[in-house]
Amino acid sequence: QAVTGPALQFYDAVTRWPGSVHDNRIFENSRVMRRYENKEVPGTLLGDQGYACLPYLMTPLRNPQTSAQKGN
């Protein structure tokens, strides 16, 4: 798992989970999640469908129905 900023600088990287560990499990055990949970850092993270949608982590909508949802 890697977290980068708007200029593609690395803020955090997690490499300790070998093999096929689910993305969300890695995130739940990361320093980044703890920092966001404790409101130590501003902003919003963008993740793929492998992550849970959280107040500070935007993920794609599952099964979008309306045209507005499909556009997002």
PQR file with spaces between the fields and no chain letter, atoms N, CA, C, O and H, PARSE charges and radii, in Angstrom:
ATOM       1  N    GLN     1       0.852   -1.168    0.000 -0.4000 1.5000
ATOM       2  CA   GLN     1       0.000    0.000    0.000 -0.0000 2.0000
ATOM       3  C    GLN     1       0.893    1.225    0.000  0.5500 1.7000
ATOM       4  O    GLN     1       1.862    1.297    0.756 -0.5500 1.4000
ATOM       5  N    ALA     2       0.566    2.184   -0.847 -0.4000 1.5000
ATOM       6  CA   ALA     2       1.313    3.433   -0.900 -0.0000 2.0000
ATOM       7  C    ALA     2       0.342    4.600   -0.876  0.5500 1.7000
ATOM       8  O    ALA     2      -0.724    4.544   -1.489 -0.5500 1.4000
ATOM       9  H    ALA     2      -0.221    2.125   -1.461  0.4000 1.0000
ATOM      10  N    VAL     3       0.711    5.651   -0.171 -0.4000 1.5000
ATOM      11  CA   VAL     3      -0.082    6.876   -0.124 -0.0000 2.0000
ATOM      12  C    VAL     3       0.799    7.984   -0.678  0.5500 1.7000
ATOM      13  O    VAL     3       1.896    8.234   -0.181 -0.5500 1.4000
ATOM      14  H    VAL     3       1.577    5.697    0.327  0.4000 1.0000
ATOM      15  N    THR     4       0.293    8.649   -1.729 -0.4000 1.5000
ATOM      16  CA   THR     4       1.044    9.737   -2.340 -0.0000 2.0000
ATOM      17  C    THR     4       0.259   11.030   -2.263  0.5500 1.7000
ATOM      18  O    THR     4      -0.958   11.023   -2.077 -0.5500 1.4000
ATOM      19  H    THR     4      -0.599    8.446   -2.133  0.4000 1.0000
ATOM      20  N    GLY     5       0.968   12.143   -2.407 -0.4000 1.5000
ATOM      21  CA   GLY     5       0.344   13.456   -2.402 -0.0000 2.0000
ATOM      22  C    GLY     5       0.077   13.940   -3.814  0.5500 1.7000
ATOM      23  O    GLY     5       0.314   13.212   -4.778 -0.5500 1.4000
ATOM      24  H    GLY     5       1.956   12.149   -2.557  0.4000 1.0000
ATOM      25  N    PRO     6      -0.419   15.176   -3.943 -0.5600 1.5000
ATOM      26  CA   PRO     6      -0.789   15.705   -5.255  0.2800 2.0000
ATOM      27  C    PRO     6       0.386   15.842   -6.225  0.5500 1.7000
ATOM      28  O    PRO     6       0.192   15.825   -7.441 -0.5500 1.4000
ATOM      29  N    ALA     7       1.588   15.977   -5.699 -0.4000 1.5000
ATOM      30  CA   ALA     7       2.770   16.067   -6.559 -0.0000 2.0000
ATOM      31  C    ALA     7       3.465   14.709   -6.671  0.5500 1.7000
ATOM      32  O    ALA     7       4.633   14.630   -7.055 -0.5500 1.4000
ATOM      33  H    ALA     7       1.745   15.991   -4.711  0.4000 1.0000
ATOM      34  N    LEU     8       2.737   13.642   -6.334 -0.4000 1.5000
ATOM      35  CA   LEU     8       3.211   12.261   -6.384 -0.0000 2.0000
ATOM      36  C    LEU     8       4.366   11.964   -5.426  0.5500 1.7000
ATOM      37  O    LEU     8       5.138   11.033   -5.653 -0.5500 1.4000
ATOM      38  H    LEU     8       1.789   13.706   -6.022  0.4000 1.0000
ATOM      39  N    GLN     9       4.483   12.748   -4.368 -0.4000 1.5000
ATOM      40  CA   GLN     9       5.462   12.446   -3.332 -0.0000 2.0000
ATOM      41  C    GLN     9       4.870   11.377   -2.420  0.5500 1.7000
ATOM      42  O    GLN     9       3.671   11.393   -2.144 -0.5500 1.4000
ATOM      43  H    GLN     9       3.855   13.505   -4.184  0.4000 1.0000
ATOM      44  N    PHE    10       5.691   10.460   -1.955 -0.4000 1.5000
ATOM      45  CA   PHE    10       5.224    9.398   -1.074 -0.0000 2.0000
ATOM      46  C    PHE    10       5.098    9.916    0.351  0.5500 1.7000
ATOM      47  O    PHE    10       6.042   10.482    0.902 -0.5500 1.4000
ATOM      48  H    PHE    10       6.666   10.447   -2.179  0.4000 1.0000
ATOM      49  N    TYR    11       3.919    9.716    0.945 -0.4000 1.5000
ATOM      50  CA   TYR    11       3.699   10.039    2.351 -0.0000 2.0000
ATOM      51  C    TYR    11       3.852    8.801    3.221  0.5500 1.7000
ATOM      52  O    TYR    11       4.269    8.891    4.376 -0.5500 1.4000
ATOM      53  H    TYR    11       3.152    9.256    0.497  0.4000 1.0000
ATOM      54  N    ASP    12       3.514    7.648    2.661 -0.4000 1.5000
ATOM      55  CA   ASP    12       3.575    6.417    3.441 -0.0000 2.0000
ATOM      56  C    ASP    12       3.611    5.231    2.482  0.5500 1.7000
ATOM      57  O    ASP    12       3.041    5.281    1.392 -0.5500 1.4000
ATOM      58  H    ASP    12       3.175    7.575    1.723  0.4000 1.0000
ATOM      59  N    ALA    13       4.279    4.176    2.899 -0.4000 1.5000
ATOM      60  CA   ALA    13       4.297    2.927    2.137 -0.0000 2.0000
ATOM      61  C    ALA    13       4.334    1.773    3.126  0.5500 1.7000
ATOM      62  O    ALA    13       5.093    1.799    4.095 -0.5500 1.4000
ATOM      63  H    ALA    13       4.742    4.135    3.784  0.4000 1.0000
ATOM      64  N    VAL    14       3.509    0.761    2.877 -0.4000 1.5000
ATOM      65  CA   VAL    14       3.454   -0.424    3.732 -0.0000 2.0000
ATOM      66  C    VAL    14       3.863   -1.611    2.871  0.5500 1.7000
ATOM      67  O    VAL    14       3.232   -1.890    1.852 -0.5500 1.4000
ATOM      68  H    VAL    14       2.892    0.741    2.090  0.4000 1.0000
ATOM      69  N    THR    15       4.911   -2.307    3.277 -0.4000 1.5000
ATOM      70  CA   THR    15       5.409   -3.441    2.494 -0.0000 2.0000
ATOM      71  C    THR    15       5.517   -4.717    3.315  0.5500 1.7000
ATOM      72  O    THR    15       6.060   -5.713    2.838 -0.5500 1.4000
ATOM      73  H    THR    15       5.424   -2.081    4.105  0.4000 1.0000
ATOM      74  N    ARG    16       5.013   -4.702    4.533 -0.4000 1.5000
ATOM      75  CA   ARG    16       5.230   -5.845    5.424 -0.0000 2.0000
ATOM      76  C    ARG    16       4.234   -6.980    5.249  0.5500 1.7000
ATOM      77  O    ARG    16       4.427   -8.039    5.848 -0.5500 1.4000
ATOM      78  H    ARG    16       4.572   -3.893    4.921  0.4000 1.0000
ATOM      79  N    TRP    17       3.177   -6.815    4.460 -0.4000 1.5000
ATOM      80  CA   TRP    17       2.151   -7.844    4.306 -0.0000 2.0000
ATOM      81  C    TRP    17       2.456   -8.676    3.067  0.5500 1.7000
ATOM      82  O    TRP    17       2.298   -8.186    1.949 -0.5500 1.4000
ATOM      83  H    TRP    17       3.020   -5.956    3.974  0.4000 1.0000
ATOM      84  N    PRO    18       2.890   -9.921    3.237 -0.5600 1.5000
ATOM      85  CA   PRO    18       3.233  -10.756    2.085  0.2800 2.0000
ATOM      86  C    PRO    18       1.999  -11.385    1.430  0.5500 1.7000
ATOM      87  O    PRO    18       0.949  -11.531    2.055 -0.5500 1.4000
ATOM      88  N    GLY    19       2.154  -11.743    0.186 -0.4000 1.5000
ATOM      89  CA   GLY    19       1.112  -12.510   -0.496 -0.0000 2.0000
ATOM      90  C    GLY    19      -0.146  -11.720   -0.774  0.5500 1.7000
ATOM      91  O    GLY    19      -0.105  -10.512   -1.003 -0.5500 1.4000
ATOM      92  H    GLY    19       3.007  -11.624   -0.322  0.4000 1.0000
ATOM      93  N    SER    20      -1.262  -12.421   -0.750 -0.4000 1.5000
ATOM      94  CA   SER    20      -2.538  -11.818   -1.127 -0.0000 2.0000
ATOM      95  C    SER    20      -3.350  -11.452    0.108  0.5500 1.7000
ATOM      96  O    SER    20      -4.268  -12.174    0.496 -0.5500 1.4000
ATOM      97  H    SER    20      -1.295  -13.403   -0.564  0.4000 1.0000
ATOM      98  N    VAL    21      -3.011  -10.344    0.708 -0.4000 1.5000
ATOM      99  CA   VAL    21      -3.760   -9.813    1.849 -0.0000 2.0000
ATOM     100  C    VAL    21      -4.690   -8.742    1.303  0.5500 1.7000
ATOM     101  O    VAL    21      -4.283   -7.937    0.466 -0.5500 1.4000
ATOM     102  H    VAL    21      -2.266   -9.757    0.393  0.4000 1.0000
ATOM     103  N    HIS    22      -5.934   -8.723    1.767 -0.4000 1.5000
ATOM     104  CA   HIS    22      -6.922   -7.772    1.275 -0.0000 2.0000
ATOM     105  C    HIS    22      -6.478   -6.339    1.554  0.5500 1.7000
ATOM     106  O    HIS    22      -5.939   -6.040    2.620 -0.5500 1.4000
ATOM     107  H    HIS    22      -6.266   -9.377    2.447  0.4000 1.0000
ATOM     108  N    ASP    23      -6.713   -5.454    0.574 -0.4000 1.5000
ATOM     109  CA   ASP    23      -6.317   -4.049    0.695 -0.0000 2.0000
ATOM     110  C    ASP    23      -6.826   -3.412    1.981  0.5500 1.7000
ATOM     111  O    ASP    23      -6.084   -2.718    2.676 -0.5500 1.4000
ATOM     112  H    ASP    23      -7.150   -5.698   -0.291  0.4000 1.0000
ATOM     113  N    ASN    24      -8.094   -3.652    2.294 -0.4000 1.5000
ATOM     114  CA   ASN    24      -8.691   -3.012    3.461 -0.0000 2.0000
ATOM     115  C    ASN    24      -8.040   -3.486    4.763  0.5500 1.7000
ATOM     116  O    ASN    24      -7.912   -2.711    5.710 -0.5500 1.4000
ATOM     117  H    ASN    24      -8.697   -4.217    1.730  0.4000 1.0000
ATOM     118  N    ARG    25      -7.634   -4.743    4.809 -0.4000 1.5000
ATOM     119  CA   ARG    25      -6.964   -5.249    6.021 -0.0000 2.0000
ATOM     120  C    ARG    25      -5.632   -4.532    6.230  0.5500 1.7000
ATOM     121  O    ARG    25      -5.280   -4.170    7.353 -0.5500 1.4000
ATOM     122  H    ARG    25      -7.738   -5.372    4.039  0.4000 1.0000
ATOM     123  N    ILE    26      -4.911   -4.337    5.159 -0.4000 1.5000
ATOM     124  CA   ILE    26      -3.647   -3.609    5.256 -0.0000 2.0000
ATOM     125  C    ILE    26      -3.913   -2.193    5.753  0.5500 1.7000
ATOM     126  O    ILE    26      -3.226   -1.706    6.652 -0.5500 1.4000
ATOM     127  H    ILE    26      -5.197   -4.631    4.247  0.4000 1.0000
ATOM     128  N    PHE    27      -4.913   -1.532    5.166 -0.4000 1.5000
ATOM     129  CA   PHE    27      -5.225   -0.156    5.560 -0.0000 2.0000
ATOM     130  C    PHE    27      -5.653   -0.082    7.020  0.5500 1.7000
ATOM     131  O    PHE    27      -5.220    0.813    7.747 -0.5500 1.4000
ATOM     132  H    PHE    27      -5.470   -1.927    4.437  0.4000 1.0000
ATOM     133  N    GLU    28      -6.495   -1.011    7.456 -0.4000 1.5000
ATOM     134  CA   GLU    28      -6.964   -0.996    8.847 -0.0000 2.0000
ATOM     135  C    GLU    28      -5.825   -1.148    9.848  0.5500 1.7000
ATOM     136  O    GLU    28      -5.966   -0.745   11.003 -0.5500 1.4000
ATOM     137  H    GLU    28      -6.846   -1.738    6.866  0.4000 1.0000
ATOM     138  N    ASN    29      -4.723   -1.710    9.437 -0.4000 1.5000
ATOM     139  CA   ASN    29      -3.576   -1.907   10.315 -0.0000 2.0000
ATOM     140  C    ASN    29      -2.442   -0.924   10.024  0.5500 1.7000
ATOM     141  O    ASN    29      -1.308   -1.133   10.455 -0.5500 1.4000
ATOM     142  H    ASN    29      -4.609   -2.037    8.499  0.4000 1.0000
ATOM     143  N    SER    30      -2.747    0.134    9.301 -0.4000 1.5000
ATOM     144  CA   SER    30      -1.701    1.074    8.901 -0.0000 2.0000
ATOM     145  C    SER    30      -1.649    2.302    9.799  0.5500 1.7000
ATOM     146  O    SER    30      -2.619    2.658   10.466 -0.5500 1.4000
ATOM     147  H    SER    30      -3.667    0.304    8.950  0.4000 1.0000
ATOM     148  N    ARG    31      -0.493    2.928    9.790 -0.4000 1.5000
ATOM     149  CA   ARG    31      -0.291    4.183   10.511 -0.0000 2.0000
ATOM     150  C    ARG    31      -1.148    5.287    9.889  0.5500 1.7000
ATOM     151  O    ARG    31      -1.633    6.169   10.598 -0.5500 1.4000
ATOM     152  H    ARG    31       0.295    2.638    9.247  0.4000 1.0000
ATOM     153  N    VAL    32      -1.335    5.241    8.573 -0.4000 1.5000
ATOM     154  CA   VAL    32      -2.130    6.256    7.887 -0.0000 2.0000
ATOM     155  C    VAL    32      -3.560    6.265    8.406  0.5500 1.7000
ATOM     156  O    VAL    32      -4.105    7.332    8.689 -0.5500 1.4000
ATOM     157  H    VAL    32      -0.941    4.524    7.998  0.4000 1.0000
ATOM     158  N    MET    33      -4.178    5.092    8.537 -0.4000 1.5000
ATOM     159  CA   MET    33      -5.553    5.049    9.034 -0.0000 2.0000
ATOM     160  C    MET    33      -5.625    5.600   10.454  0.5500 1.7000
ATOM     161  O    MET    33      -6.538    6.361   10.775 -0.5500 1.4000
ATOM     162  H    MET    33      -3.735    4.225    8.308  0.4000 1.0000
ATOM     163  N    ARG    34      -4.687    5.229   11.294 -0.4000 1.5000
ATOM     164  CA   ARG    34      -4.695    5.749   12.671 -0.0000 2.0000
ATOM     165  C    ARG    34      -4.582    7.269   12.686  0.5500 1.7000
ATOM     166  O    ARG    34      -5.244    7.935   13.481 -0.5500 1.4000
ATOM     167  H    ARG    34      -3.946    4.611   11.033  0.4000 1.0000
ATOM     168  N    ARG    35      -3.751    7.813   11.817 -0.4000 1.5000
ATOM     169  CA   ARG    35      -3.581    9.269   11.776 -0.0000 2.0000
ATOM     170  C    ARG    35      -4.858    9.959   11.306  0.5500 1.7000
ATOM     171  O    ARG    35      -5.212   11.018   11.825 -0.5500 1.4000
ATOM     172  H    ARG    35      -3.213    7.271   11.171  0.4000 1.0000
ATOM     173  N    TYR    36      -5.550    9.378   10.336 -0.4000 1.5000
ATOM     174  CA   TYR    36      -6.821    9.959    9.891 -0.0000 2.0000
ATOM     175  C    TYR    36      -7.898    9.785   10.956  0.5500 1.7000
ATOM     176  O    TYR    36      -8.683   10.703   11.192 -0.5500 1.4000
ATOM     177  H    TYR    36      -5.262    8.518    9.914  0.4000 1.0000
ATOM     178  N    GLU    37      -7.948    8.635   11.593 -0.4000 1.5000
ATOM     179  CA   GLU    37      -8.928    8.399   12.661 -0.0000 2.0000
ATOM     180  C    GLU    37      -8.739    9.395   13.804  0.5500 1.7000
ATOM     181  O    GLU    37      -9.718    9.849   14.397 -0.5500 1.4000
ATOM     182  H    GLU    37      -7.311    7.889   11.401  0.4000 1.0000
ATOM     183  N    ASN    38      -7.499    9.734   14.113 -0.4000 1.5000
ATOM     184  CA   ASN    38      -7.190   10.675   15.193 -0.0000 2.0000
ATOM     185  C    ASN    38      -7.204   12.125   14.731  0.5500 1.7000
ATOM     186  O    ASN    38      -6.867   13.028   15.497 -0.5500 1.4000
ATOM     187  H    ASN    38      -6.704    9.364   13.631  0.4000 1.0000
ATOM     188  N    LYS    39      -7.593   12.349   13.480 -0.4000 1.5000
ATOM     189  CA   LYS    39      -7.674   13.689   12.897 -0.0000 2.0000
ATOM     190  C    LYS    39      -6.347   14.443   12.978  0.5500 1.7000
ATOM     191  O    LYS    39      -6.318   15.650   13.219 -0.5500 1.4000
ATOM     192  H    LYS    39      -7.867   11.615   12.858  0.4000 1.0000
ATOM     193  N    GLU    40      -5.255   13.715   12.772 -0.4000 1.5000
ATOM     194  CA   GLU    40      -3.919   14.308   12.791 -0.0000 2.0000
ATOM     195  C    GLU    40      -3.530   14.889   11.439  0.5500 1.7000
ATOM     196  O    GLU    40      -2.618   15.713   11.357 -0.5500 1.4000
ATOM     197  H    GLU    40      -5.279   12.734   12.576  0.4000 1.0000
ATOM     198  N    VAL    41      -4.213   14.468   10.380 -0.4000 1.5000
ATOM     199  CA   VAL    41      -3.882   14.938    9.036 -0.0000 2.0000
ATOM     200  C    VAL    41      -5.150   15.414    8.334  0.5500 1.7000
ATOM     201  O    VAL    41      -6.223   14.850    8.549 -0.5500 1.4000
ATOM     202  H    VAL    41      -4.954   13.799   10.447  0.4000 1.0000
ATOM     203  N    PRO    42      -5.040   16.448    7.495 -0.5600 1.5000
ATOM     204  CA   PRO    42      -6.205   16.935    6.753  0.2800 2.0000
ATOM     205  C    PRO    42      -6.345   16.195    5.424  0.5500 1.7000
ATOM     206  O    PRO    42      -5.472   15.420    5.034 -0.5500 1.4000
ATOM     207  N    GLY    43      -7.438   16.445    4.752 -0.4000 1.5000
ATOM     208  CA   GLY    43      -7.608   15.946    3.398 -0.0000 2.0000
ATOM     209  C    GLY    43      -8.393   14.659    3.299  0.5500 1.7000
ATOM     210  O    GLY    43      -8.889   14.123    4.290 -0.5500 1.4000
ATOM     211  H    GLY    43      -8.147   17.074    5.069  0.4000 1.0000
ATOM     212  N    THR    44      -8.488   14.180    2.077 -0.4000 1.5000
ATOM     213  CA   THR    44      -9.249   12.982    1.755 -0.0000 2.0000
ATOM     214  C    THR    44      -8.389   12.049    0.919  0.5500 1.7000
ATOM     215  O    THR    44      -7.674   12.482    0.015 -0.5500 1.4000
ATOM     216  H    THR    44      -8.085   14.615    1.272  0.4000 1.0000
ATOM     217  N    LEU    45      -8.467   10.773    1.230 -0.4000 1.5000
ATOM     218  CA   LEU    45      -7.768    9.753    0.455 -0.0000 2.0000
ATOM     219  C    LEU    45      -8.695    9.218   -0.628  0.5500 1.7000
ATOM     220  O    LEU    45      -9.914    9.217   -0.455 -0.5500 1.4000
ATOM     221  H    LEU    45      -9.048   10.421    1.964  0.4000 1.0000
ATOM     222  N    LEU    46      -8.137    8.768   -1.730 -0.4000 1.5000
ATOM     223  CA   LEU    46      -8.894    8.108   -2.789 -0.0000 2.0000
ATOM     224  C    LEU    46      -8.446    6.658   -2.852  0.5500 1.7000
ATOM     225  O    LEU    46      -7.250    6.372   -2.922 -0.5500 1.4000
ATOM     226  H    LEU    46      -7.147    8.769   -1.871  0.4000 1.0000
ATOM     227  N    GLY    47      -9.405    5.749   -2.826 -0.4000 1.5000
ATOM     228  CA   GLY    47      -9.085    4.327   -2.880 -0.0000 2.0000
ATOM     229  C    GLY    47      -9.947    3.619   -3.907  0.5500 1.7000
ATOM     230  O    GLY    47     -10.940    4.172   -4.379 -0.5500 1.4000
ATOM     231  H    GLY    47     -10.375    5.982   -2.769  0.4000 1.0000
ATOM     232  N    ASP    48      -9.571    2.405   -4.250 -0.4000 1.5000
ATOM     233  CA   ASP    48     -10.380    1.626   -5.178 -0.0000 2.0000
ATOM     234  C    ASP    48     -11.410    0.803   -4.413  0.5500 1.7000
ATOM     235  O    ASP    48     -11.577    0.974   -3.206 -0.5500 1.4000
ATOM     236  H    ASP    48      -8.765    1.956   -3.866  0.4000 1.0000
ATOM     237  N    GLN    49     -12.096   -0.088   -5.116 -0.4000 1.5000
ATOM     238  CA   GLN    49     -13.181   -0.862   -4.512 -0.0000 2.0000
ATOM     239  C    GLN    49     -12.696   -1.852   -3.462  0.5500 1.7000
ATOM     240  O    GLN    49     -13.516   -2.484   -2.795 -0.5500 1.4000
ATOM     241  H    GLN    49     -11.960   -0.227   -6.097  0.4000 1.0000
ATOM     242  N    GLY    50     -11.406   -2.001   -3.299 -0.4000 1.5000
ATOM     243  CA   GLY    50     -10.865   -2.895   -2.275 -0.0000 2.0000
ATOM     244  C    GLY    50     -10.884   -2.296   -0.881  0.5500 1.7000
ATOM     245  O    GLY    50     -10.553   -2.975    0.091 -0.5500 1.4000
ATOM     246  H    GLY    50     -10.740   -1.488   -3.840  0.4000 1.0000
ATOM     247  N    TYR    51     -11.270   -1.028   -0.772 -0.4000 1.5000
ATOM     248  CA   TYR    51     -11.288   -0.332    0.515 -0.0000 2.0000
ATOM     249  C    TYR    51     -12.716    0.012    0.910  0.5500 1.7000
ATOM     250  O    TYR    51     -13.590    0.169    0.058 -0.5500 1.4000
ATOM     251  H    TYR    51     -11.539   -0.476   -1.561  0.4000 1.0000
ATOM     252  N    ALA    52     -12.938    0.126    2.211 -0.4000 1.5000
ATOM     253  CA   ALA    52     -14.238    0.569    2.718 -0.0000 2.0000
ATOM     254  C    ALA    52     -14.337    2.083    2.560  0.5500 1.7000
ATOM     255  O    ALA    52     -13.342    2.789    2.725 -0.5500 1.4000
ATOM     256  H    ALA    52     -12.228   -0.002    2.903  0.4000 1.0000
ATOM     257  N    CYS    53     -15.514    2.581    2.246 -0.4000 1.5000
ATOM     258  CA   CYS    53     -15.737    4.017    2.149 -0.0000 2.0000
ATOM     259  C    CYS    53     -15.821    4.583    3.569  0.5500 1.7000
ATOM     260  O    CYS    53     -16.604    4.100    4.387 -0.5500 1.4000
ATOM     261  H    CYS    53     -16.322    2.008    2.112  0.4000 1.0000
ATOM     262  N    LEU    54     -15.025    5.590    3.854 -0.4000 1.5000
ATOM     263  CA   LEU    54     -14.964    6.212    5.174 -0.0000 2.0000
ATOM     264  C    LEU    54     -15.051    7.723    5.006  0.5500 1.7000
ATOM     265  O    LEU    54     -14.899    8.217    3.889 -0.5500 1.4000
ATOM     266  H    LEU    54     -14.389    5.982    3.190  0.4000 1.0000
ATOM     267  N    PRO    55     -15.290    8.469    6.077 -0.5600 1.5000
ATOM     268  CA   PRO    55     -15.384    9.928    5.942  0.2800 2.0000
ATOM     269  C    PRO    55     -14.144   10.566    5.306  0.5500 1.7000
ATOM     270  O    PRO    55     -14.247   11.629    4.693 -0.5500 1.4000
ATOM     271  N    TYR    56     -13.004    9.948    5.439 -0.4000 1.5000
ATOM     272  CA   TYR    56     -11.755   10.491    4.904 -0.0000 2.0000
ATOM     273  C    TYR    56     -11.190    9.637    3.765  0.5500 1.7000
ATOM     274  O    TYR    56     -10.078    9.888    3.301 -0.5500 1.4000
ATOM     275  H    TYR    56     -12.920    9.084    5.937  0.4000 1.0000
ATOM     276  N    LEU    57     -11.946    8.632    3.311 -0.4000 1.5000
ATOM     277  CA   LEU    57     -11.494    7.739    2.236 -0.0000 2.0000
ATOM     278  C    LEU    57     -12.625    7.536    1.233  0.5500 1.7000
ATOM     279  O    LEU    57     -13.600    6.839    1.515 -0.5500 1.4000
ATOM     280  H    LEU    57     -12.849    8.428    3.688  0.4000 1.0000
ATOM     281  N    MET    58     -12.488    8.153    0.057 -0.4000 1.5000
ATOM     282  CA   MET    58     -13.509    8.027   -0.986 -0.0000 2.0000
ATOM     283  C    MET    58     -13.208    6.819   -1.855  0.5500 1.7000
ATOM     284  O    MET    58     -12.076    6.614   -2.294 -0.5500 1.4000
ATOM     285  H    MET    58     -11.696    8.719   -0.173  0.4000 1.0000
ATOM     286  N    THR    59     -14.242    6.022   -2.097 -0.4000 1.5000
ATOM     287  CA   THR    59     -14.123    4.850   -2.958 -0.0000 2.0000
ATOM     288  C    THR    59     -15.243    4.888   -3.997  0.5500 1.7000
ATOM     289  O    THR    59     -16.219    5.616   -3.812 -0.5500 1.4000
ATOM     290  H    THR    59     -15.162    6.189   -1.740  0.4000 1.0000
ATOM     291  N    PRO    60     -15.130    4.130   -5.076 -0.5600 1.5000
ATOM     292  CA   PRO    60     -16.191    4.119   -6.085  0.2800 2.0000
ATOM     293  C    PRO    60     -17.509    3.607   -5.502  0.5500 1.7000
ATOM     294  O    PRO    60     -17.521    2.768   -4.601 -0.5500 1.4000
ATOM     295  N    LEU    61     -18.610    4.125   -6.030 -0.4000 1.5000
ATOM     296  CA   LEU    61     -19.920    3.621   -5.625 -0.0000 2.0000
ATOM     297  C    LEU    61     -20.089    2.203   -6.151  0.5500 1.7000
ATOM     298  O    LEU    61     -19.708    1.896   -7.281 -0.5500 1.4000
ATOM     299  H    LEU    61     -18.600    4.806   -6.762  0.4000 1.0000
ATOM     300  N    ARG    62     -20.659    1.353   -5.327 -0.4000 1.5000
ATOM     301  CA   ARG    62     -20.944   -0.018   -5.763 -0.0000 2.0000
ATOM     302  C    ARG    62     -22.339   -0.037   -6.390  0.5500 1.7000
ATOM     303  O    ARG    62     -23.302    0.444   -5.793 -0.5500 1.4000
ATOM     304  H    ARG    62     -20.968    1.602   -4.410  0.4000 1.0000
ATOM     305  N    ASN    63     -22.437   -0.583   -7.573 -0.4000 1.5000
ATOM     306  CA   ASN    63     -23.709   -0.695   -8.292 -0.0000 2.0000
ATOM     307  C    ASN    63     -24.419    0.649   -8.437  0.5500 1.7000
ATOM     308  O    ASN    63     -25.538    0.798   -7.946 -0.5500 1.4000
ATOM     309  H    ASN    63     -21.655   -0.974   -8.058  0.4000 1.0000
ATOM     310  N    PRO    64     -23.811    1.619   -9.088 -0.5600 1.5000
ATOM     311  CA   PRO    64     -24.483    2.914   -9.266  0.2800 2.0000
ATOM     312  C    PRO    64     -25.760    2.741  -10.082  0.5500 1.7000
ATOM     313  O    PRO    64     -25.789    1.973  -11.043 -0.5500 1.4000
ATOM     314  N    GLN    65     -26.806    3.453   -9.699 -0.4000 1.5000
ATOM     315  CA   GLN    65     -28.104    3.320  -10.354 -0.0000 2.0000
ATOM     316  C    GLN    65     -28.452    4.534  -11.208  0.5500 1.7000
ATOM     317  O    GLN    65     -28.873    4.380  -12.354 -0.5500 1.4000
ATOM     318  H    GLN    65     -26.782    4.077   -8.917  0.4000 1.0000
ATOM     319  N    THR    66     -28.283    5.734  -10.668 -0.4000 1.5000
ATOM     320  CA   THR    66     -28.673    6.941  -11.395 -0.0000 2.0000
ATOM     321  C    THR    66     -27.529    7.413  -12.283  0.5500 1.7000
ATOM     322  O    THR    66     -26.385    6.989  -12.119 -0.5500 1.4000
ATOM     323  H    THR    66     -27.942    5.859   -9.736  0.4000 1.0000
ATOM     324  N    SER    67     -27.853    8.302  -13.231 -0.4000 1.5000
ATOM     325  CA   SER    67     -26.798    8.829  -14.102 -0.0000 2.0000
ATOM     326  C    SER    67     -25.796    9.659  -13.300  0.5500 1.7000
ATOM     327  O    SER    67     -24.607    9.672  -13.621 -0.5500 1.4000
ATOM     328  H    SER    67     -28.782    8.646  -13.364  0.4000 1.0000
ATOM     329  N    ALA    68     -26.265   10.350  -12.262 -0.4000 1.5000
ATOM     330  CA   ALA    68     -25.354   11.118  -11.402 -0.0000 2.0000
ATOM     331  C    ALA    68     -24.388   10.184  -10.683  0.5500 1.7000
ATOM     332  O    ALA    68     -23.196   10.473  -10.586 -0.5500 1.4000
ATOM     333  H    ALA    68     -27.230   10.339  -12.001  0.4000 1.0000
ATOM     334  N    GLN    69     -24.897    9.073  -10.184 -0.4000 1.5000
ATOM     335  CA   GLN    69     -24.032    8.106   -9.502 -0.0000 2.0000
ATOM     336  C    GLN    69     -23.038    7.486  -10.483  0.5500 1.7000
ATOM     337  O    GLN    69     -21.873    7.278  -10.145 -0.5500 1.4000
ATOM     338  H    GLN    69     -25.866    8.837  -10.263  0.4000 1.0000
ATOM     339  N    LYS    70     -23.496    7.196  -11.680 -0.4000 1.5000
ATOM     340  CA   LYS    70     -22.611    6.596  -12.681 -0.0000 2.0000
ATOM     341  C    LYS    70     -21.517    7.564  -13.103  0.5500 1.7000
ATOM     342  O    LYS    70     -20.420    7.138  -13.466 -0.5500 1.4000
ATOM     343  H    LYS    70     -24.442    7.365  -11.955  0.4000 1.0000
ATOM     344  N    GLY    71     -21.801    8.862  -13.060 -0.4000 1.5000
ATOM     345  CA   GLY    71     -20.800    9.870  -13.403 -0.0000 2.0000
ATOM     346  C    GLY    71     -19.751   10.047  -12.331  0.5500 1.7000
ATOM     347  O    GLY    71     -18.678   10.594  -12.585 -0.5500 1.4000
ATOM     348  H    GLY    71     -22.691    9.208  -12.764  0.4000 1.0000
ATOM     349  N    ASN    72     -20.058    9.585  -11.135 -0.4000 1.5000
ATOM     350  CA   ASN    72     -19.110    9.707  -10.033 -0.0000 2.0000
ATOM     351  C    ASN    72     -18.334    8.438   -9.908  0.5500 1.7000
ATOM     352  O    ASN    72     -17.473    8.324   -9.035 -0.5500 1.4000
ATOM     353  H    ASN    72     -20.930    9.140  -10.929  0.4000 1.0000
